[in-house]
Structure formats: C-alpha cells, structure tokens
C-alpha cells in the first residue's frame, strides 16, 4: 500500500448502529466498506454476528467478511491482507467500521507481530525469567539508547521482549510503539448505558427467534470441529450448549446478552485508552440517517485517517 492512503473510520461498542450508518454513508459517498469485526470473517456465521445480508448491502462492496469457515484459524494478519485487497480495488477511500480494536490499530499503526522470531523471543524470554524486568530494560537501552525512553509502556515485559525482537529483525521500533506516536481521531457511536443494554437484549432475542440455533446446527454438521475463536463466539457458544443439552434457549439468550454487555464495555474502554475518540452520543430513537449525518460532520471536521503502509 502507498503510505499516503487514508480511510474513513467509524467505531463504537457492539449494537450501537455502526453498520447501518456506514451503509448509508457508503451509498452516499460511493465507498466500499471494510468490516473491522473479528466475528464477521466467518462464512455461515450470519445471524449471531448481525452480518448485513446481501440485500442490505445492496451495491456497496464489503471486505473483511466471509473469509474463512468456522473450522479454520484466523489472524489479524489475514484480515489485513483482505484490507490490502480492498485498497487495490476500491475506487474511493474505504469506510472501516467495527469494534475490534486490534483490527483498527493494525490499519493505523501496523501489526505488532510482524517481526516475531521464535529463537529471538525465546532468548529474551529466558533473560526475563533469569534476571527480571530490569534486565530487559538494560538490554533494550544498550541496543538503542533512545528506545527505552521512547517506548510507550517500558514496564511491560511482553512489550520489551517484542521491542527487542523488532530490533533483532529490523533494527528499529515500530512507530506506533513510541510515546509520541500520533493517535488518530476516531468517531465512535455511544448510547446511554441503559439504552445500549436494552438494545442488546432485543438483538439477542431476535437472533434466537430468527433461527440462530438452527444456523449453528447446520454449521456443526458441515464443520464438526471449529476453531477455538469461532467456538467461543458470543451466541454461538451458547447455541452449541443448547444443542448439547447444557442450556435451555432462554438460558442461552440470557448468557449471550450478558457476554455482549461485557464486550461492549471492553470496546468502549479500548477506545478511551487507544485512540483520540470523538464520541457521538446518540439516542435509541435517532434514525440511522440522522446518525450518519453526525458521523459525516465529524469526518468533515477531522478528515480521513492516514493508514500505515502495508
């Protein structure tokens, strides 16, 4: 990718209406949509992920969805490869929409794991096991005197080990790891907590009513063994438990709603700490058209977000 490429970003917790707003904006601006939702990558997992149907997508091209079966492993690197494909064919800046923070960060700061080397990692891990955090800090300072001071979290042993790996492989740290690395302005939808929880409850109930358990039964018939990530997906783990007789449908819906509320909290926490979030406080009664117009106002104010070269 060219280092000067940009994308329009839209984030927020699950069930805040991001997809509907992005669809309207894509139609208006002639953009393609890049889904930044880690569960939409699975083919056949449609009802429980609230994946937009072909009819809902209309003429808008979608990327980042339906990339693997539930039986296949998946990674941020594979998702980023589809983002590269999207940039090669999309006629205008992408709209990247979703709540998976790791995907959004990969777009703006690159992949943390690109320099991973098992031998290098084992050597630095062994040093940490023998001599502790300070030994890693000394090693990093001796390799690159400015690196330790520049690192955003120099007391995190995992990040120190990864930094030393990057120095071994590339001779420098990723730009996104430095304290002075700019954080993008990311518009994010936010509902009042009570409204969000009520919307989540309605969404989960609708998924089970629409045939989530039947969808999971068909998927398990086609793929008896699922990847761990797919098997733990919200709604799907609970539907599998229904099929196994471990939960009633009512219990499954209640558990899936509780897990979705926890996910929403984690997503908002990530946005507060990892981006310059521009919160768009909406109401459950706001029509998608009004929400989309407010997102567009933020995009006009801050412009599209620069992407890393990848």
C-alpha positions in Angstrom: 0.0 0.0 0.0 1.1 3.6 -0.5 2.0 5.4 2.7 -0.4 8.2 1.7 -3.6 6.2 1.7 -6.4 7.1 4.0 -9.7 5.6 5.3 -12.8 6.9 7.0 -13.1 5.2 10.4 -16.2 4.5 12.4 -16.1 2.7 15.7 -18.2 2.1 18.8 -19.5 -0.7 21.0 -21.5 -3.5 19.6 -25.2 -2.8 18.9 -24.7 1.0 18.6 -25.8 1.0 14.9 -22.4 1.4 13.2 -23.2 -0.9 10.3 -26.4 0.9 9.4 -24.7 4.3 9.5 -21.7 3.1 7.5 -24.0 1.6 4.8 -25.8 4.9 4.3 -22.5 6.8 4.1 -21.0 4.3 1.7 -24.0 4.6 -0.6 -23.8 8.4 -0.4 -20.0 8.7 -0.9 -19.5 5.8 -3.3 -17.2 4.0 -0.9 -16.6 0.3 -0.1 -16.8 -0.9 3.5 -14.1 -2.7 5.3 -15.6 -4.6 8.3 -13.4 -4.4 11.4 -15.3 -7.0 13.2 -13.5 -10.2 14.1 -16.6 -12.4 14.0 -17.8 -11.3 10.6 -14.8 -13.1 9.0 -16.6 -16.5 9.4 -18.7 -17.8 6.5 -22.1 -19.1 7.6 -22.0 -17.3 10.9 -24.6 -14.8 9.9 -27.5 -14.5 12.3 -25.4 -14.4 15.5 -22.9 -11.8 14.2 -25.6 -9.5 12.8 -23.9 -9.7 9.5 -25.6 -7.5 6.9 -27.4 -9.5 4.4 -26.7 -9.2 0.6 -30.0 -7.3 0.3 -28.9 -4.9 3.0 -25.5 -4.3 1.4 -27.1 -3.5 -2.0 -24.4 -2.2 -4.4 -21.8 -1.5 -1.6 -18.8 -3.7 -1.8 -17.8 -5.3 1.6 -14.4 -6.5 2.6 -13.3 -8.3 5.8 -16.3 -10.6 5.8 -16.8 -14.3 4.9 -13.1 -15.0 4.7 -12.9 -18.4 6.4 -15.1 -21.2 7.7 -15.7 -21.7 11.4 -13.2 -24.6 11.2 -10.3 -22.5 10.1 -7.9 -20.4 12.2 -7.8 -16.7 11.6 -5.4 -13.9 12.4 -5.2 -10.1 12.2 -2.6 -10.6 9.5 -5.1 -12.4 7.3 -7.6 -9.7 7.9 -5.0 -7.1 7.0 -4.4 -9.0 3.8 -8.0 -8.5 2.8 -7.7 -4.8 3.6 -4.8 -4.7 1.1 -7.1 -6.4 -1.5 -9.8 -3.8 -0.7 -7.4 -0.9 -1.2 -6.3 -2.4 -4.6 -9.8 -2.5 -6.0 -11.8 0.2 -4.1 -12.5 3.3 -6.2 -12.6 5.7 -3.2 -11.3 5.8 0.4 -12.6 2.9 2.4 -15.0 3.1 5.3 -13.5 0.9 8.0 -16.2 0.2 10.5 -16.3 -2.1 13.6 -15.4 -2.6 17.2 -12.4 -4.9 17.0 -9.7 -2.7 18.3 -6.8 -4.8 17.1 -8.0 -4.5 13.5 -8.4 -0.8 13.7 -5.0 -0.4 15.3 -3.4 -2.6 12.6 -4.7 -0.1 10.0 -3.3 2.9 11.7 -0.2 1.6 13.4 0.6 -1.7 11.7 1.0 -5.2 13.2 2.8 -5.8 16.4 3.7 -9.3 15.4 5.4 -8.6 12.1 8.9 -9.2 13.4 8.1 -12.3 15.5 11.0 -14.8 15.6 10.8 -17.8 17.9 14.5 -18.0 18.6 14.8 -14.3 19.4 11.7 -14.4 21.5 13.0 -17.5 23.4 16.3 -15.8 24.1 14.8 -12.6 25.5 12.1 -14.5 27.5 14.9 -16.6 29.1 16.7 -13.4 30.1 13.5 -12.1 31.7 13.0 -15.4 33.5 16.5 -15.4 34.9 17.0 -11.7 35.7 13.7 -10.0 35.6 12.2 -6.8 34.0 15.3 -4.6 34.7 17.4 -7.0 32.6 15.2 -6.5 29.6 15.2 -2.7 30.1 19.0 -2.7 30.2 19.2 -4.8 27.1 16.9 -2.5 25.2 18.8 0.6 26.4 22.1 -0.9 25.3 20.8 -1.8 21.9 19.1 1.5 21.2 19.8 4.2 23.9 16.6 6.2 22.8 14.3 3.2 22.6 13.5 2.7 26.2 12.6 6.3 26.8 10.5 6.3 23.6 8.6 3.1 24.4 5.0 3.8 25.3 4.9 1.2 28.1 8.5 0.4 29.2 7.4 -1.6 32.3 5.5 -4.1 30.2 7.8 -7.2 29.8 5.9 -8.5 26.9 6.3 -5.3 25.0 10.0 -5.1 25.9 10.5 -8.6 24.5 8.7 -7.7 21.4 10.7 -4.5 21.1 14.0 -6.5 21.3 12.6 -8.9 18.7 12.0 -5.9 16.4 15.5 -4.6 17.0 16.9 -8.0 16.1 14.8 -8.3 12.9 14.6 -4.7 11.7 16.9 -2.5 13.7 14.2 -0.1 14.9 10.9 0.0 16.8 7.5 0.2 15.1 6.4 3.9 15.0 3.2 3.1 16.8 5.0 1.9 19.9 6.6 5.3 20.7 5.2 7.7 23.2 5.0 10.5 20.6 3.1 8.3 18.0 0.0 10.3 17.0 -3.3 8.7 17.9 -5.9 9.1 15.2 -9.2 10.8 15.8 -11.8 8.1 15.6 -15.6 8.9 15.6 -17.4 6.4 17.8 -21.1 5.9 18.4 -22.2 5.8 22.1 -25.6 5.1 23.5 -26.7 5.7 27.1 -25.9 2.5 29.1 -29.5 1.6 29.8 -30.5 2.0 26.2 -27.5 0.0 25.0 -28.3 -2.9 27.3 -31.9 -2.8 26.2 -30.9 -2.8 22.6 -28.5 -5.7 23.2 -31.3 -7.7 24.9 -33.6 -7.1 21.9 -30.9 -8.0 19.4 -30.1 -11.3 21.2 -33.7 -12.3 21.5 -34.2 -11.5 17.8 -31.2 -13.7 16.9 -32.6 -16.7 18.7 -36.0 -16.1 17.2 -34.6 -15.8 13.7 -33.1 -19.3 14.0 -29.6 -19.0 15.5 -29.7 -22.5 16.9 -30.7 -23.9 13.5 -27.8 -22.0 11.9 -25.4 -23.4 14.4 -26.8 -26.9 13.9 -26.2 -26.7 10.2 -22.7 -25.3 10.7 -21.7 -28.1 13.1 -23.0 -30.7 10.6 -20.8 -29.1 8.0 -17.8 -28.5 10.3 -17.8 -30.9 13.2 -14.6 -29.3 14.7 -14.5 -25.5 15.0 -11.5 -23.2 15.6 -11.4 -22.1 19.3 -12.2 -18.5 18.4 -15.3 -19.4 16.4 -16.5 -21.9 19.1 -16.3 -19.2 21.8 -18.1 -16.6 19.7 -20.9 -14.8 21.5 -24.2 -16.5 20.7 -22.5 -19.4 19.0 -21.1 -20.9 22.2 -24.5 -20.6 23.8 -26.3 -22.2 20.8 -23.8 -25.0 20.8 -24.7 -25.5 24.5 -28.4 -25.7 23.6 -27.7 -28.4 21.0 -25.7 -30.3 23.6 -28.5 -30.0 26.2 -26.4 -27.9 28.6 -28.6 -24.8 28.3 -32.2 -24.0 27.6 -32.8 -21.4 24.8 -33.8 -18.9 27.5 -30.6 -19.5 29.5 -28.6 -19.3 26.3 -30.1 -15.9 25.4 -29.5 -14.6 28.9 -25.9 -15.7 28.9 -25.2 -14.3 25.4 -26.7 -11.0 26.4 -24.5 -10.8 29.5 -21.4 -11.6 27.4 -22.4 -8.9 24.8 -22.7 -6.3 27.6 -19.2 -7.2 28.8 -17.9 -7.0 25.2 -19.4 -3.5 24.8 -17.7 -2.3 28.0 -14.4 -3.6 26.8 -14.8 -2.0 23.4 -15.5 1.4 24.9 -12.6 1.0 27.3 -10.2 0.3 24.4 -11.4 3.3 22.5 -10.9 5.6 25.5 -7.3 4.4 26.0 -6.1 3.7 22.5 -7.5 6.5 20.3 -8.4 10.1 20.3 -12.0 9.1 20.4 -14.6 11.6 19.1 -17.7 10.3 20.9 -21.0 10.7 19.1 -23.7 10.4 21.8 -26.8 9.1 20.2 -30.3 8.1 21.4 -32.0 4.9 20.7 -34.8 6.8 18.9 -32.3 8.5 16.5 -32.9 7.3 12.9 -29.9 5.9 11.0 -30.0 8.8 8.6 -29.5 11.3 11.5 -26.7 9.2 13.0 -25.0 9.0 9.6 -25.2 12.8 9.2 -23.5 13.3 12.5 -20.7 10.9 11.6 -20.2 12.8 8.3 -19.9 16.1 10.2 -17.0 14.6 12.3 -15.3 13.2 9.2 -15.5 16.7 7.5 -14.0 18.2 10.7 -11.0 15.9 11.0 -10.6 14.4 7.6 -9.9 10.8 6.7 -7.4 8.8 8.9 -3.9 8.1 7.4 -3.1 4.4 7.1 0.3 2.8 7.7 2.0 1.4 4.6 1.2 -2.3 4.5 
